[in-house]
Amino acid sequence: MNISIESKNKVLIATAEMGFGHLRALYPLEETFESKLIVLGQNDGSNPFEKRIWKISLTLYESISRFKKFPILGPIVYSMMNGLLAIPHPESRATKIEKSFAYWLLERFIWLGLCKGLQKKLKSRQYLITSFYAPVIALSKRTDLTVFCQICDSDLSRVWVAKNPVKNNTQYLAPCTKAVERLLKYGVQRSRIHLTGFPFEHKLVGGYSQEIALKNYKKRMQLLENPYNISPDTPLEIAYIVGGAGAYSDIGIQIANLLKDEIEEGLIILHLVAGIKTDVICSYSNFKQTRFPESKNLNILGSSTLHDYFNQFNELISHVHILWTNPSELVFYSALGIPIIMTDPLGPQEEANRNWLLEIGAGTSQYLSKYTNFWLMNRLNTKEFSRMAFAGWNKGIRTASYRIPEIIAMNEN
């Protein structure tokens, strides 16, 4: 969609670095609005105190995510995080004014000056697009600015919605109907909720015609529907994606070991996507040198910058057959017709994402044992992955990156 220069100058895009989900949701919009993504606590004009708050928050998030696997203390700390960001049961009666402890804690940080730097940057702008809850609540308390909030998961906790959801200018961009239903339960007006899907890069979709996405989907289905054609000439490509916190990176090594014969025979190409964590990149690189020194069928993807990482990721997504990852925001990539194998969830959002993906039939839980290769090939041969790909494509939304500018333009009129 063509956007006027005037409209572009009215929009600021900002989020927090808490894993890749919040960043991945807005990265495609940089090109759309010709606006560099603002990361809270980094390039948002925040003072040293606010920067420390964001740095401590990121450190805690990553530490807790990785700490779960440690005996005794790991599950205890993990359950505390679950309680902090708890999502009400789908059938519970979450009231419109109900507040969680996480909301109370956020209010204390806002009182101390959280998002003040971002607020100053917004002086010459009319709209903010964010994928993190802190700017939503902070700006609803301090300004009359219109905030467009992209939800990154299939369900969300109460902390995403202001105490009085009617008396503020927040509009929500929902990735699926389940998120829409939750926002309605929290008291958000239906007119302020837009079912957009999850934003994808233009190079993965190709506009409203979706010609690029359709081309990639058809090519992927040729192999998933005819698994007996898998050979060194037409290998199955699997990508194991490590989350932003670096948790579960060891599973990538397990998968490579369990599929070693198929990788060496050229039947499977395994991509271990390490993200931007130096320790994970080094771990994967050392593993390859030790176990697959000459193999061209085990690839390590990683970068020192988010920009390069997202470019690598989008290139990979265009031709991979199966995603293997934690049930993060990546569950929405099922909309591109990619079946997803899920690790155990980390946190209530991922638990909700896992349940949602299973409900729509676009993913399955992982199976790690000495028989993983047989499990994988059996599901290929029985067309289970083909059915998952079809379900994801049929039930997913791929046009968020084009709908969002239209929604903002309508808000101007």
C-alpha positions as CSV (number, residue, x, y, z in Angstrom):
1,M,0.0,0.0,0.0
2,N,1.3,3.5,-0.8
3,I,1.3,5.8,2.2
4,S,1.6,9.5,2.0
5,I,4.8,11.2,3.3
6,E,2.6,13.2,5.7
7,S,1.1,10.0,7.2
8,K,4.5,8.4,7.5
9,N,5.8,11.3,9.5
10,K,3.0,11.0,12.0
11,V,3.9,7.4,13.0
12,L,6.5,6.1,15.4
13,I,7.2,2.4,15.9
14,A,8.5,1.2,19.3
15,T,8.7,-1.9,21.3
16,A,10.8,-3.7,24.0
17,E,13.5,-6.4,23.6
18,M,12.0,-9.2,25.6
19,G,12.8,-12.1,23.3
20,F,12.3,-11.8,19.6
21,G,8.5,-11.8,19.5
22,H,7.8,-8.1,20.2
23,L,10.6,-7.1,17.7
24,R,9.6,-9.6,15.0
25,A,6.0,-8.2,15.1
26,L,7.0,-4.7,14.1
27,Y,10.2,-5.3,12.1
28,P,8.1,-5.6,8.8
29,L,6.6,-2.2,9.4
30,E,9.9,-0.4,9.3
31,E,9.8,-0.6,5.5
32,T,6.1,0.3,5.3
33,F,6.5,3.5,7.3
34,E,10.1,4.2,6.5
35,S,10.7,4.5,10.2
36,K,13.5,2.9,12.2
37,L,12.2,0.7,15.0
38,I,12.7,2.3,18.5
39,V,13.8,-0.2,21.2
40,L,12.8,0.9,24.7
41,G,15.8,1.5,26.9
42,Q,18.2,1.6,23.9
43,N,17.4,4.3,21.3
44,D,14.2,5.8,22.8
45,G,15.8,8.8,24.5
46,S,15.5,7.3,27.9
47,N,17.6,8.6,30.8
48,P,20.1,6.4,32.6
49,F,17.6,5.3,35.3
50,E,15.0,4.2,32.8
51,K,17.7,2.4,30.8
52,R,18.7,0.4,33.9
53,I,15.0,-0.6,34.4
54,W,14.8,-2.0,30.9
55,K,18.2,-3.7,31.1
56,I,17.3,-5.4,34.4
57,S,14.0,-6.5,33.0
58,L,15.6,-8.1,29.9
59,T,18.2,-9.8,32.1
60,L,15.5,-11.2,34.4
61,Y,13.5,-12.4,31.4
62,E,16.4,-14.2,29.8
63,S,17.6,-15.7,33.0
64,I,14.3,-17.1,34.1
65,S,13.6,-18.5,30.6
66,R,16.9,-20.4,30.7
67,F,16.7,-21.3,34.4
68,K,13.6,-23.5,34.0
69,K,15.6,-26.6,33.2
70,F,17.6,-26.5,36.5
71,P,16.4,-28.9,39.1
72,I,14.2,-27.8,42.1
73,L,14.8,-24.0,41.9
74,G,14.1,-23.8,38.1
75,P,10.5,-24.9,38.2
76,I,9.8,-22.7,41.3
77,V,11.2,-19.5,39.7
78,Y,9.4,-20.4,36.5
79,S,6.0,-20.8,38.3
80,M,6.5,-17.4,39.8
81,M,6.9,-15.9,36.3
82,N,3.8,-17.8,35.3
83,G,1.9,-16.2,38.1
84,L,3.1,-12.7,37.2
85,L,1.9,-12.9,33.6
86,A,-1.0,-15.3,34.2
87,I,-3.8,-15.5,31.6
88,P,-7.3,-16.2,32.9
89,H,-8.9,-19.5,31.9
90,P,-10.9,-19.1,28.7
91,E,-14.2,-19.8,30.5
92,S,-13.4,-17.5,33.5
93,R,-15.3,-14.3,34.0
94,A,-12.4,-11.8,33.8
95,T,-14.0,-8.4,34.7
96,K,-13.4,-5.2,32.8
97,I,-11.8,-3.5,35.8
98,E,-9.8,-6.5,37.2
99,K,-6.1,-5.7,37.7
100,S,-3.3,-8.2,38.2
101,F,-0.2,-7.9,40.3
102,A,1.8,-7.4,37.1
103,Y,-0.4,-4.4,36.3
104,W,0.1,-2.9,39.8
105,L,3.9,-3.4,39.4
106,L,3.9,-1.7,36.0
107,E,2.0,1.3,37.5
108,R,4.8,1.7,40.0
109,F,7.4,1.7,37.3
110,I,5.4,4.2,35.3
111,W,5.2,6.5,38.3
112,L,9.0,6.3,38.5
113,G,9.3,7.5,34.9
114,L,9.0,4.4,32.6
115,C,8.5,5.4,29.0
116,K,9.2,9.1,29.6
117,G,12.0,9.0,27.0
118,L,9.6,7.5,24.4
119,Q,7.0,10.1,25.3
120,K,9.4,12.9,24.5
121,K,10.2,11.4,21.1
122,L,6.5,11.3,20.3
123,K,6.0,15.1,20.6
124,S,6.0,15.6,16.9
125,R,4.1,12.4,16.1
126,Q,0.4,11.6,16.1
127,Y,0.5,7.8,16.4
128,L,2.5,5.1,18.1
129,I,2.6,1.5,16.9
130,T,3.9,-0.8,19.6
131,S,3.9,-4.5,20.4
132,F,4.6,-4.2,24.2
133,Y,2.2,-3.4,26.9
134,A,4.2,-0.8,28.9
135,P,3.9,2.1,26.4
136,V,0.2,1.3,26.1
137,I,-0.5,1.8,29.8
138,A,2.1,4.6,30.3
139,L,0.8,6.8,27.4
140,S,-2.8,6.1,28.3
141,K,-2.1,7.7,31.7
142,R,-0.1,10.7,30.5
143,T,-1.3,11.6,27.0
144,D,-4.2,11.6,24.5
145,L,-2.0,10.0,21.8
146,T,-3.5,7.3,19.7
147,V,-1.6,4.0,20.3
148,F,-1.9,1.0,18.0
149,C,-0.9,-2.1,19.9
150,Q,0.0,-5.2,18.0
151,I,-0.6,-8.3,20.1
152,C,2.1,-10.9,19.7
153,D,0.4,-14.0,21.1
154,S,-2.9,-15.9,20.7
155,D,-4.0,-14.8,24.2
156,L,-2.9,-12.1,26.6
157,S,-2.9,-11.2,30.3
158,R,-4.8,-8.2,31.8
159,V,-1.6,-6.1,31.9
160,W,-2.1,-5.3,28.2
161,V,-5.3,-3.3,28.8
162,A,-5.6,0.0,30.7
163,K,-7.6,0.1,34.0
164,N,-10.4,1.8,32.2
165,P,-10.3,0.5,28.6
166,V,-13.0,2.8,27.4
167,K,-11.4,6.1,28.4
168,N,-8.2,5.9,26.4
169,N,-7.2,6.0,22.7
170,T,-5.6,2.6,22.4
171,Q,-6.5,0.4,19.4
172,Y,-5.6,-3.2,19.3
173,L,-4.3,-5.2,16.3
174,A,-5.1,-8.9,17.0
175,P,-3.3,-11.8,15.3
176,C,-6.3,-14.2,15.8
177,T,-9.9,-14.4,16.9
178,K,-8.9,-15.9,20.3
179,A,-7.0,-12.6,21.1
180,V,-10.0,-10.6,19.9
181,E,-12.3,-12.5,22.3
182,R,-9.9,-11.9,25.2
183,L,-9.7,-8.2,24.6
184,L,-13.5,-8.1,24.6
185,K,-13.6,-9.8,27.9
186,Y,-11.2,-7.2,29.3
187,G,-13.7,-4.5,28.3
188,V,-12.1,-3.1,25.1
189,Q,-14.7,-1.8,22.7
190,R,-15.2,-3.9,19.5
191,S,-14.6,-0.9,17.4
192,R,-11.1,-0.6,18.8
193,I,-10.1,-4.1,18.0
194,H,-8.9,-5.0,14.5
195,L,-8.3,-8.6,13.4
196,T,-5.2,-8.2,11.3
197,G,-3.1,-11.3,11.7
198,F,0.6,-11.2,12.5
199,P,2.8,-8.9,10.4
200,F,5.1,-10.6,7.8
201,E,7.7,-9.1,5.6
202,H,6.5,-8.1,2.1
203,K,9.1,-10.5,0.6
204,L,7.3,-13.4,2.3
205,V,3.8,-12.4,1.1
206,G,3.8,-10.2,-2.0
207,G,1.0,-7.8,-1.3
208,Y,-2.8,-8.4,-1.1
209,S,-2.5,-10.9,-4.0
210,Q,-0.2,-13.0,-1.7
211,E,1.5,-14.3,-4.8
212,I,4.9,-14.9,-3.2
213,A,3.4,-16.7,-0.2
214,L,1.2,-18.8,-2.5
215,K,4.2,-19.7,-4.7
216,N,6.2,-20.8,-1.6
217,Y,3.3,-22.7,-0.2
218,K,2.7,-24.7,-3.4
219,K,6.3,-25.6,-3.6
220,R,6.4,-26.7,0.0
221,M,3.3,-28.8,-0.4
222,Q,4.8,-30.6,-3.4
223,L,7.2,-32.4,-1.1
224,L,4.9,-32.6,2.0
225,E,2.2,-34.3,-0.1
226,N,4.7,-36.6,-1.8
227,P,7.2,-37.5,1.0
228,Y,8.4,-40.5,-1.0
229,N,10.1,-38.0,-3.3
230,I,12.5,-37.0,-0.5
231,S,16.0,-37.7,-1.7
232,P,19.4,-36.0,-1.8
233,D,18.1,-34.1,-4.9
234,T,15.0,-33.0,-3.1
235,P,15.8,-33.0,0.6
236,L,13.4,-32.1,3.4
237,E,14.4,-28.8,5.1
238,I,13.8,-28.4,8.8
239,A,14.6,-25.3,10.8
240,Y,15.1,-25.4,14.5
241,I,14.6,-21.8,15.8
242,V,16.1,-20.7,19.2
243,G,14.1,-18.0,21.0
244,G,15.5,-14.6,21.8
245,A,16.4,-15.6,25.3
246,G,18.4,-18.5,24.1
247,A,16.4,-21.1,26.0
248,Y,16.2,-24.6,24.7
249,S,19.2,-24.2,22.5
250,D,20.4,-27.6,23.6
251,I,17.4,-29.2,21.8
252,G,18.8,-28.2,18.4
253,I,21.9,-30.3,19.2
254,Q,19.6,-33.2,20.3
255,I,17.7,-33.0,17.0
256,A,20.9,-33.0,14.9
257,N,22.1,-36.1,16.8
258,L,18.8,-37.9,16.5
259,L,18.6,-37.2,12.7
260,K,22.3,-37.8,12.1
261,D,21.8,-40.6,9.6
262,E,19.2,-38.7,7.5
263,I,21.4,-35.6,7.5
264,E,24.5,-37.5,6.4
265,E,22.5,-39.3,3.7
266,G,21.3,-35.9,2.4
267,L,17.6,-36.7,3.0
268,I,17.3,-33.9,5.5
269,I,18.9,-30.4,5.7
270,L,18.8,-29.1,9.2
271,H,19.1,-25.4,9.9
272,L,20.0,-24.5,13.5
273,V,19.0,-20.8,13.9
274,A,20.9,-19.4,16.8
275,G,19.6,-15.8,16.6
276,I,22.0,-13.2,18.0
277,K,23.2,-14.9,21.1
278,T,27.0,-15.3,20.8
279,D,27.2,-18.3,23.2
280,V,24.5,-20.1,21.2
281,I,26.2,-19.4,17.9
282,C,29.5,-20.6,19.3
283,S,28.0,-23.7,20.8
284,Y,26.3,-24.7,17.5
285,S,29.4,-23.9,15.5
286,N,31.6,-26.1,17.8
287,F,29.0,-28.9,17.6
288,K,29.1,-28.9,13.8
289,Q,32.9,-28.9,13.6
290,T,32.9,-31.9,16.0
291,R,30.0,-34.0,14.7
292,F,29.4,-32.8,11.1
293,P,32.7,-31.3,10.0
294,E,32.2,-31.7,6.3
295,S,28.5,-31.7,6.1
296,K,26.6,-29.2,3.9
297,N,23.3,-30.5,5.3
298,L,23.7,-28.9,8.7
299,N,23.7,-25.1,8.6
300,I,24.2,-22.6,11.4
301,L,22.4,-19.3,11.1
302,G,23.2,-16.4,13.4
303,S,24.3,-12.8,13.4
304,S,25.5,-10.1,15.7
305,T,22.7,-7.7,14.7
306,L,18.9,-8.1,14.7
307,H,18.7,-6.6,11.2
308,D,20.9,-9.3,9.7
309,Y,19.2,-12.0,11.7
310,F,15.7,-11.1,10.6
311,N,16.9,-11.0,7.0
312,Q,18.5,-14.5,7.3
313,F,15.3,-15.7,9.0
314,N,13.0,-14.4,6.3
315,E,15.1,-16.0,3.5
316,L,15.0,-19.3,5.3
317,I,11.3,-19.2,5.9
318,S,10.7,-18.8,2.2
319,H,11.9,-22.4,1.4
320,V,11.9,-24.4,4.7
321,H,9.4,-27.3,4.9
322,I,9.0,-27.6,8.7
323,L,9.6,-25.3,11.7
324,W,10.7,-26.7,15.0
325,T,10.5,-24.2,17.8
326,N,9.0,-23.1,21.1
327,P,5.4,-22.0,20.7
328,S,6.2,-18.3,20.7
329,E,5.0,-15.7,18.1
330,L,6.4,-18.1,15.5
331,V,3.1,-20.1,15.7
332,F,1.6,-17.5,13.4
333,Y,4.1,-18.4,10.7
334,S,1.8,-21.4,10.2
335,A,-0.3,-19.0,8.2
336,L,2.4,-19.2,5.5
337,G,1.6,-23.0,5.2
338,I,4.5,-24.2,7.4
339,P,3.8,-27.1,9.8
340,I,5.3,-26.5,13.2
341,I,6.8,-28.9,15.7
342,M,6.7,-27.4,19.2
343,T,9.0,-27.7,22.2
344,D,7.5,-27.4,25.7
345,P,6.1,-23.9,26.3
346,L,7.8,-21.3,28.4
347,G,5.3,-19.1,30.2
348,P,1.5,-18.7,30.0
349,Q,1.6,-16.9,26.6
350,E,3.4,-19.9,25.0
351,E,1.0,-22.3,26.7
352,A,-1.8,-20.4,25.1
353,N,-0.1,-20.4,21.7
354,R,0.5,-24.1,21.9
355,N,-3.1,-24.8,22.6
356,W,-4.2,-22.5,19.8
357,L,-2.0,-24.1,17.3
358,L,-3.2,-27.5,18.2
359,E,-6.8,-26.3,18.0
360,I,-6.4,-25.1,14.5
361,G,-4.5,-28.3,13.5
362,A,-1.4,-26.5,12.3
363,G,1.2,-28.0,14.7
364,T,2.2,-30.8,16.9
365,S,4.2,-31.4,20.1
366,Q,7.8,-32.6,19.7
367,Y,8.9,-36.2,20.3
368,L,12.5,-36.6,21.4
369,S,13.8,-40.1,21.7
370,K,16.1,-42.5,19.9
371,Y,13.1,-43.1,17.6
372,T,12.6,-39.4,16.6
373,N,13.7,-40.1,13.0
374,F,11.0,-42.8,12.7
375,W,8.4,-40.6,14.3
376,L,9.2,-37.8,11.9
377,M,9.2,-40.0,8.8
378,N,6.0,-41.7,9.9
379,R,4.2,-38.4,10.1
380,L,5.5,-37.4,6.8
381,N,4.4,-40.6,5.2
382,T,0.9,-40.4,6.7
383,K,0.6,-36.8,5.4
384,E,0.2,-35.3,8.9
385,F,2.6,-32.5,8.1
386,S,0.8,-31.9,4.8
387,R,-2.5,-31.5,6.7
388,M,-0.9,-29.2,9.2
389,A,0.4,-27.0,6.4
390,F,-3.0,-26.8,4.8
391,A,-4.7,-26.0,8.1
392,G,-2.3,-23.2,8.8
393,W,-2.6,-21.7,5.3
394,N,-6.4,-22.1,5.3
395,K,-7.0,-20.6,8.8
396,G,-4.2,-18.0,8.9
397,I,-4.1,-14.3,8.0
398,R,-1.1,-13.1,6.0
399,T,-2.0,-9.4,5.2
400,A,-1.4,-7.6,8.5
401,S,1.5,-5.5,7.0
402,Y,-1.0,-4.1,4.4
403,R,-4.0,-3.8,6.7
404,I,-2.3,-1.8,9.5
405,P,-1.5,1.2,7.3
406,E,-5.1,1.2,6.1
407,I,-6.4,1.2,9.7
408,I,-4.2,4.1,10.6
409,A,-5.3,6.0,7.5
410,M,-8.9,5.4,8.4
411,N,-8.2,6.8,11.8
412,E,-7.1,10.1,10.3
413,N,-10.3,10.6,8.4
